[in-house]
Amino acid sequence: MKTWTKEERYRVLKSAEEVRDLHERISQSDYRQQYHIQPVTGLLNDPNGFVYHDGVWHLFYQWCPWGAVHGLKYWYHTVSKDLVTWKNMGVCIRPDTEYDNKGAYSGSALPTADAVRLYYTGNHRDEDWTRRPYTCVVNLKDDGTAEKLPPLFGPNPDYTEHQRDPKIIYNEENGTYYLVIGAQTKEKKGCVIIYRSDSPTKDWTFAGQLKVPGFEDFGDMWECPSIETISGYDVLIFCPQHLKLPGRGESVHHNGYLLGHMDWDTLTFTPDNTRFHVLDFGFDSYAAECAANPNDRNKATLVAWMGLPDASYPTDEEDWSGCLTLPRELRVRDRRLIQQPLDVLRALRGMKIDLEATDLLPRVCELELISRGGDLNLKLFAKADGSGGLRIDYDDTEKTVTVDRSQMVRRFNTEQGEARVRPLPKGLFHLRIFIDRSSIEIFVNDGDAVFSSRIFPTAGEKRLFAHGDASIHLWELERAVVDDFAVE
């Protein structure tokens, strides 16, 4: 595995030709996805700026072009009209000013009449590598040009250097814009700080620190915060770092939410209870980004990075890493967020597989299982003799579902645990599973839980075995993401 120097990781991309050969090489990888957004080269991590504008969905991702390494970050731009078929547009934000000289870090978007405003953290470092985060804004005009405006404000001296990931929110009730930013107190505790303005591009002032009763000491940094209104509930979504949660193994980076009520006058988010809910029960999910539904305010659409900080993956050896989850529709049901695959995904269904005639599992497919009760054992990508594979086991006595990838040939990030368990008080009645060439997303009971994980099957892992009283339907899926080389 290559050891990267600081100079290599923070090298400026001057021409698309510098990475064209890399794109050609990684495009031959057996693990390149067919309907998930993935990096054109190098590394993808957080989704950014997810927004609907003038009939088009815009979605950006953090991109380091040189390889599977975190270094100088750009915003890479993709677009879709249906949230299924995505087109590469190229680089949108480059770290080319004093304020973002070491990276254009994560952020959000606000649609306007003739442009999309992109809010991001400019990662500035001095010669001694001292970090100064700036909150920056770009106007992405409808003609495709991106205009950088002066930074809105610099670092708040009352917090550590860790201040990033601005989420822009417009409150119609008081006509005020807010920027919600992940931060760390001087006591090394995670928090959210908030700025306000009557204008989206000037006169921003510090409003204060978000008060979240019961969560004053919950991890040492909160990344990617957002406050959404879904089905009449306020939802605080954030990623607490460097703490362990029950059932999450040794993982210390999490993606989750609180349901409650947001009071913008007092900057207080009051949770309904003291339980932090995990957004995704799988092994690989972080940095969730939400976009408002243009036709229904009771819904939102979520996409996340199918990866984790401080983790490595088998494709690192091929000089690329990362993908995004499928967009999911968010609602509140039984005082919990549910995530459902979009109905339009059915348009990707191709040939239906007759499971009475074959036990071969396509590398790109959708599986739907309807349980008639009792225990269930499902092996995906098992060997011909029935051993190995990714296991999905439902125990009807304990009312739990377990996803276990420890029997796959390619094992990775094992120190974070290789099995995840989710209680199902009402039992298991339905699974909808989306498999791409290096990922699996398991939707349980019409969205009550979801398990998103990277998997890397080898040539001998291609069988499907099922035990239990259930009907199973399987479809091949068509390609939905064109792997074009678009950089400039």
Buried (B, 14 or more C-beta within 10 A) or exposed (E): EEEBEEEBBBBEBEEBEBBEEBBEEBBEBEBBBBBBBBBBBBBBBBBBBBBBBEEEBBBBBBBBBBBBBBBBBBBBBBBBEEBBBBBBBBBBBBBEBEBBBBBBBBBBBBBEEEBBBBBBBBBBBEEEEEBBBBBBBBBBEEEEEBEBEEBBBBBBEEBBBBBBBBBBBEEEEEEBBBBBBBBBBEEEBBBBBBBBBEEBBEEBEEBEBBBBEEBEEBBBBBBBBBBBBBBEBBBBBBBBBEBEBEBBBEBBBBBBBBBBEBEBEEBBBBBEEEEBBBBBBBBBBBBBBBBBBBEEEEBBBBBBBBBBBEBBBBBBEBBBBBBBBBBBBBBBEEEEBBBBBBEEBEEBBBEEBEBEEEBEBBBBBBBBBEBEEBBBEBBBBBBEEEEBBBBBBBBBEEBBBBBBBEBBBBEBBEEBBBBBBBEBEEEBBBBBBBBBBBBBBBBBBEBBBBBBBBBBBBEEBBBBBBEBEBEBBBBBBBEBBEBEBBBE
